[in-house]
């Protein structure tokens, strides 16, 4: 959750406010590494979440979707998987932007489109992650 908010709200707008050359340098130095670490952390977090759900005393995966706890956990699981795929889409737009900046073959309109999509996907991802964590955290009270 922290990484999603950091990328969408703090890092991405700061990168966009720099020159195209500095943006290219920053993307070259960070995007592949960020993608590897953030994707790995997301996979570990999701697998841990599934494991914790299956080990919850008095609950099981068959409870998903029924009752307060089951609905909250199901919403959290679905939104976390959705956030994972949205993050993958953001990674694809980051790669397109990086390649466009490196090659110089992309038009300013294309680069602006990549930036706009990347910004939107970052915010969608952050919102989905907040929903996922919030619903799963409040499930214990349902």
MODELLER restraints for C-alpha pairs under 7 A, 6 or more apart:
rsr = mdl.restraints
at = mdl.atoms
rsr.add(forms.Gaussian(group=physical.xy_distance, feature=features.Distance(at['CA:1:A'], at['CA:126:A']), mean=6.99, stdev=0.5))
rsr.add(forms.Gaussian(group=physical.xy_distance, feature=features.Distance(at['CA:1:A'], at['CA:129:A']), mean=5.66, stdev=0.5))
rsr.add(forms.Gaussian(group=physical.xy_distance, feature=features.Distance(at['CA:1:A'], at['CA:130:A']), mean=6.44, stdev=0.5))
rsr.add(forms.Gaussian(group=physical.xy_distance, feature=features.Distance(at['CA:4:A'], at['CA:125:A']), mean=6.62, stdev=0.5))
rsr.add(forms.Gaussian(group=physical.xy_distance, feature=features.Distance(at['CA:4:A'], at['CA:126:A']), mean=4.99, stdev=0.5))
rsr.add(forms.Gaussian(group=physical.xy_distance, feature=features.Distance(at['CA:5:A'], at['CA:126:A']), mean=5.31, stdev=0.5))
rsr.add(forms.Gaussian(group=physical.xy_distance, feature=features.Distance(at['CA:8:A'], at['CA:119:A']), mean=6.83, stdev=0.5))
rsr.add(forms.Gaussian(group=physical.xy_distance, feature=features.Distance(at['CA:8:A'], at['CA:122:A']), mean=4.75, stdev=0.5))
rsr.add(forms.Gaussian(group=physical.xy_distance, feature=features.Distance(at['CA:8:A'], at['CA:123:A']), mean=5.57, stdev=0.5))
rsr.add(forms.Gaussian(group=physical.xy_distance, feature=features.Distance(at['CA:8:A'], at['CA:126:A']), mean=6.81, stdev=0.5))
rsr.add(forms.Gaussian(group=physical.xy_distance, feature=features.Distance(at['CA:15:A'], at['CA:23:A']), mean=5.76, stdev=0.5))
rsr.add(forms.Gaussian(group=physical.xy_distance, feature=features.Distance(at['CA:16:A'], at['CA:23:A']), mean=6.84, stdev=0.5))
rsr.add(forms.Gaussian(group=physical.xy_distance, feature=features.Distance(at['CA:24:A'], at['CA:98:A']), mean=6.17, stdev=0.5))
rsr.add(forms.Gaussian(group=physical.xy_distance, feature=features.Distance(at['CA:24:A'], at['CA:101:A']), mean=5.78, stdev=0.5))
rsr.add(forms.Gaussian(group=physical.xy_distance, feature=features.Distance(at['CA:24:A'], at['CA:102:A']), mean=6.69, stdev=0.5))
rsr.add(forms.Gaussian(group=physical.xy_distance, feature=features.Distance(at['CA:27:A'], at['CA:98:A']), mean=6.13, stdev=0.5))
rsr.add(forms.Gaussian(group=physical.xy_distance, feature=features.Distance(at['CA:28:A'], at['CA:98:A']), mean=6.82, stdev=0.5))
rsr.add(forms.Gaussian(group=physical.xy_distance, feature=features.Distance(at['CA:35:A'], at['CA:91:A']), mean=6.85, stdev=0.5))
rsr.add(forms.Gaussian(group=physical.xy_distance, feature=features.Distance(at['CA:53:A'], at['CA:60:A']), mean=6.89, stdev=0.5))
rsr.add(forms.Gaussian(group=physical.xy_distance, feature=features.Distance(at['CA:53:A'], at['CA:61:A']), mean=6.90, stdev=0.5))
rsr.add(forms.Gaussian(group=physical.xy_distance, feature=features.Distance(at['CA:54:A'], at['CA:60:A']), mean=5.34, stdev=0.5))
rsr.add(forms.Gaussian(group=physical.xy_distance, feature=features.Distance(at['CA:54:A'], at['CA:61:A']), mean=5.81, stdev=0.5))
rsr.add(forms.Gaussian(group=physical.xy_distance, feature=features.Distance(at['CA:63:A'], at['CA:70:A']), mean=5.19, stdev=0.5))
rsr.add(forms.Gaussian(group=physical.xy_distance, feature=features.Distance(at['CA:64:A'], at['CA:70:A']), mean=4.06, stdev=0.5))
rsr.add(forms.Gaussian(group=physical.xy_distance, feature=features.Distance(at['CA:64:A'], at['CA:71:A']), mean=6.12, stdev=0.5))
rsr.add(forms.Gaussian(group=physical.xy_distance, feature=features.Distance(at['CA:64:A'], at['CA:73:A']), mean=6.68, stdev=0.5))
rsr.add(forms.Gaussian(group=physical.xy_distance, feature=features.Distance(at['CA:64:A'], at['CA:74:A']), mean=5.51, stdev=0.5))
rsr.add(forms.Gaussian(group=physical.xy_distance, feature=features.Distance(at['CA:65:A'], at['CA:71:A']), mean=4.38, stdev=0.5))
rsr.add(forms.Gaussian(group=physical.xy_distance, feature=features.Distance(at['CA:65:A'], at['CA:74:A']), mean=5.80, stdev=0.5))
rsr.add(forms.Gaussian(group=physical.xy_distance, feature=features.Distance(at['CA:68:A'], at['CA:142:A']), mean=4.77, stdev=0.5))
rsr.add(forms.Gaussian(group=physical.xy_distance, feature=features.Distance(at['CA:69:A'], at['CA:139:A']), mean=4.85, stdev=0.5))
rsr.add(forms.Gaussian(group=physical.xy_distance, feature=features.Distance(at['CA:69:A'], at['CA:140:A']), mean=6.61, stdev=0.5))
rsr.add(forms.Gaussian(group=physical.xy_distance, feature=features.Distance(at['CA:69:A'], at['CA:142:A']), mean=5.19, stdev=0.5))
rsr.add(forms.Gaussian(group=physical.xy_distance, feature=features.Distance(at['CA:72:A'], at['CA:135:A']), mean=5.21, stdev=0.5))
rsr.add(forms.Gaussian(group=physical.xy_distance, feature=features.Distance(at['CA:72:A'], at['CA:136:A']), mean=5.90, stdev=0.5))
rsr.add(forms.Gaussian(group=physical.xy_distance, feature=features.Distance(at['CA:72:A'], at['CA:139:A']), mean=5.30, stdev=0.5))
rsr.add(forms.Gaussian(group=physical.xy_distance, feature=features.Distance(at['CA:73:A'], at['CA:135:A']), mean=6.63, stdev=0.5))
rsr.add(forms.Gaussian(group=physical.xy_distance, feature=features.Distance(at['CA:73:A'], at['CA:136:A']), mean=5.17, stdev=0.5))
rsr.add(forms.Gaussian(group=physical.xy_distance, feature=features.Distance(at['CA:73:A'], at['CA:139:A']), mean=6.35, stdev=0.5))
rsr.add(forms.Gaussian(group=physical.xy_distance, feature=features.Distance(at['CA:75:A'], at['CA:132:A']), mean=6.82, stdev=0.5))
rsr.add(forms.Gaussian(group=physical.xy_distance, feature=features.Distance(at['CA:75:A'], at['CA:135:A']), mean=6.82, stdev=0.5))
rsr.add(forms.Gaussian(group=physical.xy_distance, feature=features.Distance(at['CA:76:A'], at['CA:131:A']), mean=6.81, stdev=0.5))
rsr.add(forms.Gaussian(group=physical.xy_distance, feature=features.Distance(at['CA:76:A'], at['CA:132:A']), mean=3.91, stdev=0.5))
rsr.add(forms.Gaussian(group=physical.xy_distance, feature=features.Distance(at['CA:76:A'], at['CA:133:A']), mean=6.49, stdev=0.5))
rsr.add(forms.Gaussian(group=physical.xy_distance, feature=features.Distance(at['CA:76:A'], at['CA:135:A']), mean=5.49, stdev=0.5))
rsr.add(forms.Gaussian(group=physical.xy_distance, feature=features.Distance(at['CA:76:A'], at['CA:136:A']), mean=5.42, stdev=0.5))
rsr.add(forms.Gaussian(group=physical.xy_distance, feature=features.Distance(at['CA:77:A'], at['CA:132:A']), mean=6.68, stdev=0.5))
rsr.add(forms.Gaussian(group=physical.xy_distance, feature=features.Distance(at['CA:79:A'], at['CA:128:A']), mean=5.61, stdev=0.5))
rsr.add(forms.Gaussian(group=physical.xy_distance, feature=features.Distance(at['CA:79:A'], at['CA:129:A']), mean=6.92, stdev=0.5))
rsr.add(forms.Gaussian(group=physical.xy_distance, feature=features.Distance(at['CA:79:A'], at['CA:131:A']), mean=6.98, stdev=0.5))
rsr.add(forms.Gaussian(group=physical.xy_distance, feature=features.Distance(at['CA:79:A'], at['CA:132:A']), mean=5.37, stdev=0.5))
rsr.add(forms.Gaussian(group=physical.xy_distance, feature=features.Distance(at['CA:80:A'], at['CA:128:A']), mean=6.72, stdev=0.5))
rsr.add(forms.Gaussian(group=physical.xy_distance, feature=features.Distance(at['CA:80:A'], at['CA:129:A']), mean=6.01, stdev=0.5))
rsr.add(forms.Gaussian(group=physical.xy_distance, feature=features.Distance(at['CA:80:A'], at['CA:132:A']), mean=5.50, stdev=0.5))
rsr.add(forms.Gaussian(group=physical.xy_distance, feature=features.Distance(at['CA:83:A'], at['CA:125:A']), mean=5.04, stdev=0.5))
rsr.add(forms.Gaussian(group=physical.xy_distance, feature=features.Distance(at['CA:83:A'], at['CA:128:A']), mean=5.56, stdev=0.5))
rsr.add(forms.Gaussian(group=physical.xy_distance, feature=features.Distance(at['CA:83:A'], at['CA:129:A']), mean=6.17, stdev=0.5))
rsr.add(forms.Gaussian(group=physical.xy_distance, feature=features.Distance(at['CA:86:A'], at['CA:121:A']), mean=6.33, stdev=0.5))
rsr.add(forms.Gaussian(group=physical.xy_distance, feature=features.Distance(at['CA:86:A'], at['CA:125:A']), mean=5.93, stdev=0.5))
rsr.add(forms.Gaussian(group=physical.xy_distance, feature=features.Distance(at['CA:87:A'], at['CA:125:A']), mean=6.18, stdev=0.5))
rsr.add(forms.Gaussian(group=physical.xy_distance, feature=features.Distance(at['CA:90:A'], at['CA:118:A']), mean=5.37, stdev=0.5))
rsr.add(forms.Gaussian(group=physical.xy_distance, feature=features.Distance(at['CA:90:A'], at['CA:121:A']), mean=5.70, stdev=0.5))
rsr.add(forms.Gaussian(group=physical.xy_distance, feature=features.Distance(at['CA:90:A'], at['CA:122:A']), mean=6.64, stdev=0.5))
rsr.add(forms.Gaussian(group=physical.xy_distance, feature=features.Distance(at['CA:93:A'], at['CA:114:A']), mean=5.79, stdev=0.5))
rsr.add(forms.Gaussian(group=physical.xy_distance, feature=features.Distance(at['CA:93:A'], at['CA:118:A']), mean=5.90, stdev=0.5))
rsr.add(forms.Gaussian(group=physical.xy_distance, feature=features.Distance(at['CA:94:A'], at['CA:118:A']), mean=6.77, stdev=0.5))
rsr.add(forms.Gaussian(group=physical.xy_distance, feature=features.Distance(at['CA:97:A'], at['CA:111:A']), mean=6.15, stdev=0.5))
rsr.add(forms.Gaussian(group=physical.xy_distance, feature=features.Distance(at['CA:97:A'], at['CA:114:A']), mean=5.87, stdev=0.5))
rsr.add(forms.Gaussian(group=physical.xy_distance, feature=features.Distance(at['CA:100:A'], at['CA:106:A']), mean=4.89, stdev=0.5))
rsr.add(forms.Gaussian(group=physical.xy_distance, feature=features.Distance(at['CA:100:A'], at['CA:111:A']), mean=6.87, stdev=0.5))
